[in-house]
Amino acid sequence: MDNASGMAVAPSMSATPETAPLVDLVDRVGALARAAGRADLVARLDGARNRLVDPRMRVVVVGPLKQGKSQLVNSLLNLNICSVGDDETTAVPTVVQNAQTPSAELVLAEPGLDPVRVPISVDDLATLTPTTPLAGGREVLRVEVHVPSPLLADGLVLVDTPGVGGHGNPHAASTLGLLTAADAVFVLSDASQEFTEPELAFIRQVLGLCPAVACLISKTDLYPHWREIIEADHGHLERAGLDIPLIPVSSVLRSHALRLQDTELNTESGFAAVYDFLREQVRTRTVAATRRAVALDVASVTEHLSLSLGSELAALRDPQKGAVAVAELTKAKAAAEELHKKSSRWQQTLADGIADLAADIDHDLRDRLRRVTREAEETVDEGDPGKDWPQLGEWLKQQVATSIGDNFVWAHDRSVWLAEVVAGHFADAGAVALPHLDVADLDGLLEPVASLADLESGRIGITQKVLVGMRGSYGGVLMFGLITTMMGMALVNPISVGAGLLLGTKAYREDREGRVLKRRAEAKAAIRRFVDDVSFQVGKESKDRLRLIQRLLRDHFTLVAEQTLRSVAESLRAAQEAANLEVTERNRRAKDIEEQMRILAHVREVAAAEAGAA
């Protein structure tokens, strides 16, 4: 049986023997870079080494309201950290990490500055809301909780998110923003019912942002028919073309298993399968991706160092070849300086790409929302919107949330494509690693928009119906009564009463039709206002995200250009200095460089093998 932290079945996230060869390569190349005085390359290798020896596996827990997300996080850690209740209790994203002593911080938005951190008591987490006085009126980006946990100490970082599809504006947009930096995603759906269409659409969006996804069917202890639900969900996923595992879990059984130290009960709770997924699917993928990225970093650094050493060695061995190398390096330096200029081609490609991307994203969002609006208006025209307004409102919110999510996923894919296009300008500098487009900390999470306006149901009482009919029948009774008096009949007679009934019925129908038309007009106006508010907020968030992506790409490729320029400049300097050395010193220096070149060649070969194996 696993202990209270679940460590017997939890994946080990610390440095492992499989990463030891790469750590040794990084250290050896780092020593050469340090000896060459390349502090920029040393810093790059230090970052690569930290990713190897201190990995982090970020697991985001998402799903609709009241599915047991917070209780799942508490059960995974065997700690009462996230608030649990019958209503929407997780109001802001909660990041749970390891620490020696328990603590918590509010991360608040500060326009134009770095986010502000405000320490809070762990006991206040249960009552925390986005409008907490502790925020001082600023936007709460997230809550970071630090607790001692053997599971978290192995590198796991859990993120509990607000429910998708809550009252007012759904949290789908802000939740999807967290997934670009996730190593794995748990999508929760309880065993009370099969997957709904909005849930399937959300799962499709999640898969577009993170390949390691598992759907946890929660609360199996409450619903005896959970096996039939899972079988039906399998069918829904297969028909939708979504290949993800379904894992039944029960946080209640997990808690009992930990308290009773019952291995069978823990297996029945489904958490053993959750840990197997983390170990076999997520950790394997994360380690492979880290090894591949580090191997590419090492190969790139060896190319920078080999350029300088190779040029110097050529000048030492043959001064005439050295002169040719100096001329070639002078041209290469001019090309590298061109890459560093603000008017360089890659800068223009980035600027044009961001401008085109902004226009395309805005057009795509407007097109999606316009289709939703048209469909909603067609539904309004088909009947009386007052009767089904709550159902129509829920459908509209779900469709809007789906449109926003699809737009976000499409924008992320286009951003990655733009990064690849810009990287193509650096092909001559060797393999260029793409930056990680992590916009999870964006100070632009979708603000709540005004809820869809209420609409009168259209139901009127019997008294009002009678009054409407009487107003319409009065003229008929009077007009036909006066006509019949000329025939010697009383004012009120069967003919005048019959005419009054006919005209009264006609007036009631016209009044009812007029009320329906008025409600349709009001419903369409309310729909347009709601969609317009959403479009305004999402448009602002999209522009903020694109600006952040532009800065990330600009800073990343500027650093690549600076490293390339410095490598060429160092090579040119070394080649020029080599021509002025004495014969004895030249021979000694040549031997040293040959040894370093041999080491770099071996490192490059091993790094290429590591990248291919990963």
N, C-alpha and C positions, 0 to 999 in steps of 0.2 A: 504493500500500500504506500502511496506517496505521502509525504508529510504535509503539514498544513499549507505549505507553499506550492505543493504539487511538483516538487523538483524531480521526483523519480521519473516522471513522464515528460517533464518540460525540456525543451531543447536547450543545449548549452550554447550561449551566445559569446563566450569569451574566446580569446585567441586559441587556435587549435593547431596541431601539428601540420595540417594541410596548408596553413598560411605561413608556416615557419620559413620555407624556402624563399618566398617573396619578401618576407621581412629581412632576410639576410641579403637579398639582392638590393633592396632599398638602402640598407646600411652601407653596402659596399659602394654603390653609386653615389650615395650622399657624401661619403668620405672623399671621393674624387671631385665632386662638385665643390665641396668646401675647400679642398686644396687649390682648386682653380679660381677661388674667390667669387663663385657664382652664388650669391646669397639668394637670388630669385629662384634658382633651381633647387637649392637646399630647402627653401620654404615649401616649394611644391612637393618635394619628397617627404618632408615632415608631415604634411597633410595626408599623403598617401599612407604613410606608416601608421598614423593615428586611426585611419579607417580599418587597417588590418588588426591592430592590437586592441582597439576599443570600439568594436562595432555597435551599431544601434539598429534594432529592428522595430520599426514603427508600425503598430497594428491599430487600425481605425475601426471602431464599432459603429455601424450605421443601421438605419431601419426606420420604419414608421413609429408613431407614438405608441406607448404602452405595450412594447414588445419584449421588455425585460433587458434592455441594453445595459443600464446601470447595474442591475443585479448580476448580470453576467460578469462585468468587470470586477465587482466585489467578490464574486465567487472564484474567479480566476486567481485573485490575490489573497483570498481568505481575509479580507479587510473590509471594513465599512467606510468606504471613501466617497463613492458617488451616491447622491440622494436617490431614494427609491420611493415611489408612491403610485397612486392610481391615476394621477394626472400627468401632464407634461412637466417633469421635474428637472430635467437637464435643459437649462435655458441657454447656456453658452458652452462651447467645446471645453472639455476638461482633459488635460494632459497629465498622465500619472507616470512618474519616473522614480528611480531609486535614489535614496539618500540615507545617511546615517541616522538622522533625526527627522521626525515628521514636520513638515512646513507647507505653506501654501502661499501663492502669489497671484494677484490680479494683474494681467497684462493689459494695459489701457492704451488706446490710440492717442497719440499726440501729433496733431497735424503739422507736417513739416519737420518733425523730429523723430528720433527713435522711440519705440514704445516705452511707456513708463511702467515700472513694476511696483506694486503696492503690496507689502506683506499683509496677510490676513490670518486669522485663526482657523485651524483645521475644523474646529467645531462649527464655524459659520458656513461651511460648504453646503449644508443641507438647505439653508434658507437663502442662498445666493441667487440673485436675479440680475438681468442686464441693467436694471435701473437702480442697483444698490447704491446707497449714499457713499459707500467706500470709494466709488469710482469718481466722485466729485463732478458728476455731469458728463464725464468723458465716456466714449464707447468702450465697452468691455470686449476685447478681442478673444481672450481665452482665460482659463484658469489653469495654472500649473501647480500640481500637487506632488510633493516629494515625500516618500514614505520608505522605510526600510523593508525590503522584501527580497528573498533569495531569487525569486523569479525575475524581478526587475533588475537585480544586480547582474544577471547574465546578459543584459543588454536590451531587454524587452521594454518598449515604451507603449503604453496603452492610451488611446484617445477615445473618450466617450463623447458622443455628439448629440445635439438636440434632435428630437424626432422629426422626420421628414413628413410634411403634410399637416402641420398644426394649424391652429386658427389664424386667420389673417394670411400673411404671406408665408408660404412654406419655407423651410430651412434648406431646401435642396441645393440652392446655389452655393451657400456658404459651406455646406457639407462636402459638395463636390470639390470645392477649392482645397479641402484638406487632403484629398486623395492623391493629388499629384506628387506628394512627398511620402506616400505610404508604401511600405514594403508588403503589406497584406491588408485585406479588408474583410471583416466579418459583417455580413448582411443578415440581420435578424428578422424573422417573421414567425409569429407564434403559431401553435398547432390548432388554433380555433377555426381556421378556414384556409382554403387553397390560396395560391398566389393570385392577386388581382392584376389587372392590366397595368395600373400605375406602378405596382411593385416590379413587374417584369421589365417595364421601361426603365425604371431606376437601376435595376441590376445590369441592364445592357449598358447604361451610361457608366456605371462603376467599372465594368470590364474594359471599357474604352480608356480608362485612366490608370487602372492597376490590374496586371494580369493575374496576380495571386488573390483569388476571391473564393470564399466559402460561404454558403448560406446556412445559418444555424436556425433550425426549427425549435423554438424555445417553448417552455411551459408544457412539456410532454407529460408532466405529473398531473396536470389539470384536465387533460383531454384524452380519454381512453382510445379515441379513434385516430390518434396521431399517425399511426402507420398508414392508414388510408390517405391521410392528408399528404404525407411524404410521397406516396406512390402517385397521387394526382399531380403534385408539384414536379415530380420527375417528368411526367408527360408534358406539362406546360413548358418546362425548360427545353425539352427535346424538340417540341414543335417550334419554339422560338429560336432554335439554333444556339442555345447557350449551354456551354459545357462547364459546369461548376459542381463541386460536391455538395451534397445535402447532409448535414450532421444534426441529428436530434439531440437536444441538450435539456437538462433540467437543473437550474441553479439551486432549487430547493433540495433535490436529491444530493447534489454536490455538497451542500452545507451539512446535511446529515451524515454523508460519507466521511467528511473530514472530522466531524465531531465523534463519530463512532469508530473511526479508523477501519472502515469497511471497504475492502478492495472491490468486491463484487458490486456494491452499491455505487462506488465511484465510477466503475465501468458502465453501469446502467445509466448514470447521469449524463454520459456522452462526453465528459471533459477529457477522458483519455484519448478519444478520437480527435478532439480539438488540439491537444498537444502533439499528436502524431502528425496532424496537418502542418502545424508550425515547424516541426522538425523536418519532415520529409519534403514538404512542398516549399514552404517559405524560406526556411533557413538555407536549404540547398541553393535556392535561386538567388538569395541575397549574397551568400558567400561567393557564388560563381560570378555574379555581377561585380562584386568588390574586387575579386582577383583579376577580372578582365580589365576593369578601370585602372587598377594599380599597375598591372603589367603594361598597359598603354602609356601610363605616366612614365614608368621606368624606361620604356623604349624611346619615348620622346626626349627624355633627359639625356640618354646615351647619344642620341643623334646630335643634340646641341653640343655636348662635350666632344664628340668625335669630330665635328666640324672644325673646332678650334685646334684640337690636337693633330688632326690629319693635315691641316694647312701648315702648321708649324713643323711637322715631321717632313713634309715635302720640301720645305725651304731648307731644313737642316741637311737633308741627304743630297740635294742637288740645287744649288743657288739659282740656276737657270730656270728649272721647273718652279722654284719658289717665286721667281719674278712673274711667271705666267699665272701662278696661283694668286699672287697679290692682285694682278689685273682682274682676274675673275672675281675675287672677293670684293674688289672695289665696285664692280658692277652689281654684285649681290647686295652690297651694303646700300647702294642707291635704290635697289628694288625694295629692300627691307624698310628703308626710310619712307618710301612711297606708301607702304602698308601702314605706317605709323601716322601718316597725315590724316587730317579730318576730311580731306577731299579724296581719299583713296576709294577704290572701287568697292571694297567691302563695306565701307561706311555708307556709300550711296545705296548699295544693295539693301543694307539694313534699314535705312531711312525710308526708301521706297517700299520695301516689303512691309514695314509696320504701317505705313499710310494705306497701302492696298488692303492689308489685313483688317485694319480698323473699318474701312468702308465695307469690306465683305462681311465682317461679323455683324455690323449694324444692319446691313441689308438682310442677312440671313435671319437675324432676330426679328426684324420687322415683318419679314415674310411669314415666319412661323406664327407670330402673334396675330397677324392679319388673317391667316387661315383659321385660327382658333376663334377669332372674333366673328368671321363669316359663318362658321358652323354654329356658334352660339346664337347668332341672330336668326339663322334659319330655323333653329329649334324654337326660338321665341315666336316666330311667325306661324308655326304649325299649331299652336294652341294658346291657352291662357297661361302666361308665365307666372301669374300669381299663385296658381295651384301647386306648381312644382319648383318654385323659386329656390328653396333650400337645396334640393337635389341638383338643380342646374348650377347653383353657386359652387357646390362641392366639385362637380364635374369641371367647371371652368377653372377652378384653382388647380386641380390636378393636371389639366391640359397645359395651363400656363407654366406650372413647375416642370413638366416634361419638356416643354419647348425651351425653357431656360437651360435645363440640363443638357439637352442635345446641342444647343448652341455653345455651351461651355466646352463640351467634349470636342466638338468640331474646331473651336478656336484653339484648344490645346494642341490638337494634331497639326493644325496649320502653323502654330508657333514652332513646333519641333521641326517641321519641314523647312521653315525659314532659317532656323539655326543651321540645318544641314547645307542649305544653299550658301549661306555666308561662310561656312567652314570650307566650302569648295575653293574660295579665293586663297586659302592657305595651303593648298595641295603641295606646293613646292617646299613647304616647311616640314613635310612629313605628316604622320597621322596626328590629327587635331581632335582632342576629346571634346565632345559637346557639353555645354553647361547643363546642369540640372535645373529645369525650369520649375522651381519650387515657389509657388505663390500662395502658400498656405498662410503666411503671416501678413497677407495683404490687408491694409487698413481700408477695406472697401467691401466688407461683407455686406450682402444685400440688406439694406435697411427695411424695417417693416413698412409696408404700404398700407393705405387705408383699406379696410375690409370692403367687400362688395356691399353696396348700399342695400338696405332693406326695401322690400316691395310689398304693397298691401295685397292680401290674399284674394281680394275681389268678392269675398263673401259678404252679403248684406242680409239683414234680418227681415222677417216677414212684415214688420211694420213699414220698413223702407220700401219694400216691394209694393205694398198696398198703396203707399203714397205716390210712387211713380206711376202706377196704373191709374189711380184716381186723377192725377194731373192730365194724363193723356185722354182719359174717358170723359172728362168734364166737357170739353168742346163738342164731342160727339153727341152726348146726351142733349146738350143745349141746342145744337144745330138741328138735329133730327127731331127734337121735341117741338121746336118752333114750326117746323114744316108740317108736322102731323097735327098741330093745333088748328091749322087752316082746314084740316079735314075733320074737325070736330072732336079730335082726341085730346086727352090730357097731355100736359108737358112731359110727364114721366109715364111712358107706356112701353109695351114690349119692344116696339121698333127702336125707340130712342135708347132703351137700356141695352138692346143687342148691339146697336151701333157703338155705344159707349164701351162695351166689352171688347169689340173688335179693335177700336182705336186705342184703348188702354193696353191691350196685349201688344199691339204694334209699337206703342210708345215704350213699353217695358223692354221689348226686344232691341229696339234702337238704343235705349239707354244702356242695356247690357253690352251690346256691340261697341258702343262708344267707350264704355269703361274698359273693355278688353283692349281696344286700340290705344287708349291712353296708357294702360299698363305695359303694352308692348313697346310703346315709345319710351316710357320710363325705364323699362328693362334694358333696351338697347343703349340708352344713354348711360345707365349704370355700368353696363358691360364695357362700353368704350372708355369710361373714366377709369375703371379698374385696370384695364389692359394698358391704357396710356400711363397710369402711375407706375405700373410694373416696368413698362418699356423705358420710362425715364430713369428709374433706379438702376435697372440692369445695364442700360446704356452707360451710365456713369461708372458703374463697377467694371464694365468691360474696358472702358478707356483707361481706368486706373491700372487694371491688370496688364494691358498692353504697354503702358508706360513703364511698368516695372520690368516686364519681359525685355523691352528695348534696353533698359539700363543694364540688366543682367547680361544680355548678349554683347552690348557695347563694352562693358568692363571686362568680360571674359576674353573677347577677341583683341581688345587693346593690350591685355596682358600677354596674349600669344604673340602679337606683333612686337611688343617690347622685348620679349625673350628672343625672338628671331633676330631682331636688330642687334641686341647685345651679343648674341652668339657670333654673328657675322663680324661685328666690330672687334670682338676679342680674337677671332681667327685672323683678321687682317693685322691687328697689332702684333700677335704672336709671330706671324710669318715675317713681318718687317723686322722685328727684333732678332729673329733667328738668323737673318742674313748678316748681322753684325757681330755674331759670336765668334770666339776663337775656335780653332779646330778641336782642341782637347775638350773644351766646354761643349762644343757642338756634338761631339760623339757621346759624351756623358748624357747630355739632354736627350739625344735621340734614343738612347737605350731606355731612359725613363719613360719616354713617350710611347715607345714600342710596347713596354710592359703595360702601361695604362690602356693602350689601344687593344691589347690582347684581352685584358679584363673586360673592357667595354664590349668587345665582340662576343665574349662568352655570355655576358649579362644580356645583351640584345637577343642572343639565340635562346637563352632560357626564358626571357620575358615573352618572346614570340610563341614559344611552346606553351607557356602558362596561359596566354591570351587565347590560343587555339583550344586548349583543354577546357578552359572555362566556358 
